[in-house]
Amino acid sequence: MGLSELTAAELGREIAAGDVKVREALDEVFARIDAVEEQYHCYITTDKEKAYEEAARIQAGIDAGELTGPLVGVPVAIKDNLCTAGIKTTCASRILYNFVPFYSATAVERLQAAGAVIIGKTNMDEFAMGSTTETSAFGVTKNPWDISHVPGGSSGGSAAAVAAKECWCALGTDTGGSIRQPAAHCGVTGIKPTYGTVSRYGLVAYASSMDQAGPLAKDVTDAATILEVISGHDVKDSTSLKRKDTRFTEALKEDVKGIKIGIPREYFGEGLDPEVSAAVKRAAKELKSAGAVVEVFRLGYTEYAIPAYYTIADAEASSNLERFDGIKYGYRTAEYADLHDLYKKTRSEGFGTEVKRRIMLGSFVLSSGYYDAYYLKALKVRALIKKAFDDAFAKYDVILGPVAPTTAPKLGESLKDPLKMYLSDIYTVPANLAGLPAISLPCGKDRIGLPIGLQLTADCFREDILLRTAFTYEKIRGIFL
């Protein structure tokens, strides 16, 4: 079995044991990138020279007995909205085409401290705004299962890179499903932890009250391992939580006896593809056969999740993106009459269509006369959605449902109808609005062989029961090929 067939945790063990050198792993992954990257376009930037320099340092630490751990020497990819010192961070936008940070995001630093090797920055929807990785200023990423289909988004480059074996694991970010949805479309595993579990320092903000970094990986064990490494309090992030229960790998037990699983009736209504519905229901039956208690219930307020999410997210985006003005860094228009003209032309030329759409929507809902009617009302709906989940978790340990209404759409389909693209997030945005942990893992394929994702959601701080349920289902399902 080649190194690329191993999981990240398996490769880490091989390297730590001295059976594989870090350089060998890099040789394998860069050979793979050279062979298939032109076809899939998972990366915006790769840095072989820096990766091999880091590999030599890590190998010396391993040989001296100073570096140990589950990810030591493992090559990883980073979504291009997480800052990386000395490596371009573009957010897939023309406005940051030449931005090279002088510091790294805390999540990236923690991966490096664990001995992981950063090999490159993955493609994404511009500023994480999109569900297909088609809004990138640097070209579209294609789904490795079928290159005529999208990989999902906005972390589509990270999900596709894992699926295409162009890395062993990757970091993504999730504002409204941007880890879980591409994980589902690419047949990999992705987890969004409880809000505040992973530091947002160094993450270029889209919607600050919902953004959260997390892993995309080959299986639940890898996802838990990576999450354990990158989690923890960070004084540089005021929303960072002081948690002591971040030993997530300890939750990887094959046992769901007595776990109460709730299935929202609203999740299986109009708009859900029959093949997706059948695969998710089959997964629920398998968990029930393994000893879980499975019930259907009414969650409530699900029809308001999409409008509330896009109102709040776009409002926060309009505020966060005002810093990109052509003055301090990034793209600047070539010709302008005065300062106002510089701002206007730089932003008009630097931002893509979807980003401009969301900035304008956000500015509108925050404007005088509309703040109460839209933004304030959305915040009230958000509180009601959180209350609905609180009531549900008083009865159930885990909520089970689909990740997306359909499998991966064809390239170009979603961009023709932005509203349809927004509605594709209907099952994922509630977890972000409520700050809940949620995981996506493969549970089947449709008639043309595209992966179908199963979503499990737990109460805040209950990643343990979430991972235990996901791990058990993964064992029941077997290897996903």
WOZI-V513003 format. One record per pair of residues at least 4 apart in sequence whose ideal C-beta (glycine too) atoms are under 7 Angstrom apart, sorted by the first residue. I is the first residue (numbers start at 1). J is the second residue. Records with the same first field share a line. If there is no record, write none. Layout:
# WOZI-V513003
I->J + J
This chain:
# WOZI-V513003
1->5
3->11 + 20 + 24 + 25 + 28
4->28 + 32 + 165
6->10 + 11 + 14
7->11 + 218 + 219 + 221 + 222
8->12 + 71 + 74 + 168 + 169 + 217 + 218 + 222 + 225
9->13 + 70 + 221 + 222 + 225
10->14
11->15 + 20 + 25 + 74 + 168
12->16 + 70 + 71 + 72 + 73 + 74
13->17
14->19 + 20
15->20 + 22 + 25 + 62 + 72 + 73
16->62 + 68 + 72
20->24 + 25
21->59
22->26 + 55 + 58 + 59 + 73 + 117
23->27 + 52 + 55 + 59
24->28
25->29 + 73 + 75
26->30 + 51 + 52 + 55 + 75 + 117
27->31
28->32
29->33 + 75 + 119 + 166 + 167
30->34 + 48
31->35
32->36 + 165 + 166
33->37 + 46 + 166
36->40 + 164 + 166
37->41 + 42 + 43 + 166
39->147
40->141 + 142 + 144 + 160 + 164
41->123 + 139 + 140 + 141 + 142
42->122 + 123 + 141 + 157 + 160 + 161 + 164 + 166
43->120 + 121 + 122 + 123 + 157 + 161
44->80 + 90 + 92 + 121 + 122 + 123 + 138
45->87 + 88 + 120 + 121
46->119 + 120
47->51 + 87 + 120
48->52
49->53
50->54 + 86 + 87
51->55 + 117 + 118 + 119
52->56
53->57
54->58 + 117
55->59 + 117
56->60
57->61
58->62 + 67 + 72 + 73 + 115 + 117
59->63
60->64
61->66 + 67
62->67 + 72 + 73
67->72 + 115
68->72
69->114 + 115
70->225
71->111 + 114 + 115 + 116 + 225 + 226 + 229
72->114 + 115
73->115 + 117
74->116 + 117 + 168
75->117 + 119 + 167 + 168
76->111 + 116 + 117 + 118 + 119 + 167 + 168 + 169 + 170
77->119 + 120 + 122 + 158 + 161 + 167 + 170
78->82 + 84 + 108 + 118 + 121 + 122 + 170 + 171
79->122 + 124 + 155 + 157 + 158 + 171 + 172 + 173
80->89 + 90 + 91 + 92 + 121 + 122 + 123 + 124
81->91 + 124 + 128 + 173 + 203 + 204
82->105 + 107 + 108 + 171 + 202 + 203 + 213
83->89 + 101 + 103 + 104 + 105 + 202
84->89 + 101 + 104 + 108 + 118 + 121
85->101 + 102 + 103 + 104
86->100
87->121
88->99 + 100 + 121
89->96 + 99 + 101 + 121
90->96 + 97 + 99
91->96 + 126 + 127 + 204
92->123 + 124 + 125 + 126 + 136 + 137 + 138
93->126 + 127 + 137 + 350 + 351 + 352
94->137 + 331 + 350
95->324 + 330 + 331 + 350 + 351
96->330
97->331
98->330
99->329 + 330
103->202
104->108 + 109 + 202
105->109 + 201 + 202 + 203
106->110 + 199 + 201 + 202 + 234 + 236 + 237
107->111 + 171 + 198 + 199 + 213 + 230
108->112 + 118 + 202
109->113
110->114 + 229 + 230
111->116 + 229 + 230
112->116 + 118
114->229
119->167
122->157 + 158 + 161 + 170
123->133 + 136 + 138 + 141 + 156 + 157
124->128 + 133 + 136 + 153 + 154 + 155 + 156 + 157
125->129 + 130 + 132 + 133 + 135 + 136 + 153 + 154
126->130 + 135 + 136 + 137 + 352 + 354 + 355
127->206 + 321 + 355
128->154 + 173 + 175 + 178 + 206
129->135 + 154 + 206 + 354 + 355 + 358
130->134 + 135 + 153 + 154 + 354
131->152 + 153 + 181 + 414 + 421 + 424 + 425
132->150 + 152 + 153 + 156 + 414 + 421
133->140 + 141 + 150 + 151 + 153 + 154 + 156 + 157
134->140 + 150 + 411 + 414 + 415
135->352 + 354
136->140
137->352
140->411
141->151 + 156 + 157 + 160
142->147 + 151
143->147 + 149 + 150 + 151 + 160 + 185 + 186 + 408
144->160 + 163 + 164 + 186
145->163 + 186 + 187 + 449 + 450 + 451
146->450
148->410 + 411
149->408 + 409 + 410 + 411 + 450
150->156 + 185 + 408 + 409 + 411 + 414
151->156 + 159 + 160 + 182 + 185 + 186 + 408
152->156 + 159 + 181 + 182 + 184 + 185 + 186 + 408
153->178 + 182
154->178
155->159 + 172 + 173 + 178 + 179 + 182 + 216
156->160 + 182
157->161
158->162 + 170 + 171 + 172 + 216
159->163 + 172 + 182 + 183 + 186 + 188 + 190 + 216
160->164 + 186
161->166 + 167 + 170
162->167 + 169 + 170 + 188 + 216 + 217 + 218
163->186 + 187 + 188
169->215 + 216 + 217 + 222 + 226
170->216
171->213 + 215
172->178 + 179 + 190 + 214 + 216
173->178 + 179 + 203 + 211 + 212 + 213
174->178 + 179 + 180 + 192 + 212 + 214 + 432
175->206 + 207 + 210 + 211 + 313 + 432
176->210 + 309 + 313 + 425 + 428 + 429 + 432
177->181 + 425 + 428 + 429
179->183 + 190 + 191 + 192 + 214 + 216
180->184 + 190 + 192 + 403 + 428 + 438 + 440 + 455
181->185 + 403 + 404 + 428
182->186
183->188 + 189 + 190 + 216 + 440 + 453
184->403 + 404 + 440 + 451 + 452 + 453
185->407 + 408 + 451
186->451
187->442 + 451 + 480
188->216 + 217 + 218
189->217 + 218 + 219 + 220 + 223 + 439 + 440 + 441
190->214 + 215 + 216 + 223 + 440
191->214 + 215 + 223 + 227 + 439
192->212 + 214 + 431 + 437 + 438
193->197 + 198 + 212 + 214 + 227 + 231 + 437 + 463
194->435 + 436 + 437 + 460 + 461 + 463
195->212 + 435
196->239 + 240 + 241
197->231 + 241 + 243
198->212 + 213 + 214 + 230 + 231
199->234 + 236 + 237 + 240
200->211 + 237 + 239
201->234 + 236 + 237
203->211 + 213
205->211 + 320
206->211 + 317 + 320
207->211 + 312 + 313 + 316 + 317
208->316 + 320
209->316
210->313 + 432
213->230
214->227
215->223 + 226 + 227
217->222 + 223 + 226
218->222
219->474
220->224 + 252 + 441 + 467 + 470 + 471 + 474
221->225 + 252
222->226
223->227
224->228 + 248 + 249 + 251 + 252 + 467
225->229 + 249
226->230
227->231 + 248
228->246 + 247 + 248 + 249
231->246
232->246
233->240 + 241 + 242
234->240
245->461
248->463 + 467
251->464 + 467 + 468
252->467 + 471
253->468 + 471
254->471 + 472 + 475
255->468 + 472
256->287 + 290 + 291 + 292 + 469 + 472
257->291
258->291 + 293
259->292 + 397 + 398 + 465 + 469
260->293 + 395 + 396 + 397
261->284 + 287 + 292 + 293 + 294 + 396 + 397 + 398 + 400
262->295 + 297 + 392 + 395 + 396 + 399
263->267 + 284 + 294 + 296 + 400 + 401
264->297 + 299 + 302 + 399 + 401
265->296 + 297 + 298
266->298 + 299 + 302
267->401 + 402 + 427
268->272 + 277
271->405
272->276 + 277 + 402 + 405
273->277 + 405 + 406
274->278
275->279 + 446 + 447 + 452
276->280 + 402 + 405 + 406 + 407 + 452
277->281
278->282
279->283 + 443 + 444 + 452
280->284 + 401 + 402 + 443 + 454
281->285
282->286 + 444
283->287 + 443 + 454 + 473
284->288 + 294 + 400
285->289
286->290 + 473 + 476
287->292 + 294 + 473
288->292 + 294
290->472 + 476
297->392
299->388 + 392
300->388
301->384 + 385 + 388
302->430
304->308 + 381
305->309 + 385 + 426 + 429 + 430 + 433
306->310 + 422 + 423 + 425 + 426 + 429
307->311
308->312 + 378 + 381 + 382 + 385 + 433
309->313 + 429 + 432 + 433
310->314 + 422
311->315 + 365 + 374 + 375 + 378
312->316 + 378 + 379 + 382
313->317
314->318 + 358 + 361 + 362 + 365
315->362 + 365 + 366 + 375
316->320
317->321 + 358 + 359 + 362
318->359 + 362 + 363 + 366
321->359
324->330 + 350
325->343 + 346 + 347
326->331 + 332 + 333 + 342 + 343 + 346
331->346 + 350
332->346
333->342 + 345 + 346 + 349
336->341 + 342 + 345
337->341
339->343
340->344
341->345
342->346
343->347
344->348
345->349
346->350
347->351
351->355 + 356
352->356
353->357
354->358
355->359
356->360
357->361 + 418
358->362
359->363
360->364
361->365
362->366
363->367
364->370
365->370 + 374 + 375
366->371 + 375
367->371
370->374
371->375 + 376
372->376
373->377
374->378
375->379
376->380
377->381
378->382
379->383
380->384
381->385
382->386 + 433
383->387
384->388
385->389 + 430 + 433 + 434
386->390 + 434
387->391
388->392
389->393 + 434 + 436
390->394
392->396 + 399
393->459
397->458 + 465
398->456 + 457 + 458 + 465 + 466 + 469
399->457
400->456
401->427 + 455
402->427 + 455
403->427 + 428 + 440 + 453 + 455
404->424 + 427 + 453
405->424 + 426
407->446 + 450 + 451 + 452
408->450
409->413 + 414
412->416
414->420 + 421
417->421
418->422
419->423
420->424
425->429
427->455
429->433
430->434
431->436 + 438 + 457
435->460
436->457 + 458 + 459 + 460
437->458 + 462 + 463 + 466
438->455 + 456 + 457
439->456 + 466 + 470
440->453 + 454 + 455
441->453 + 454 + 470 + 474
442->451 + 452 + 453 + 480
443->452 + 453 + 454 + 477
444->452
445->449 + 450 + 451 + 452
446->450 + 452
456->466 + 469 + 470
458->462 + 463 + 465 + 466
462->466
463->467
464->468
465->469
466->470
467->471
468->472
469->473
470->474
471->475
472->476
473->477
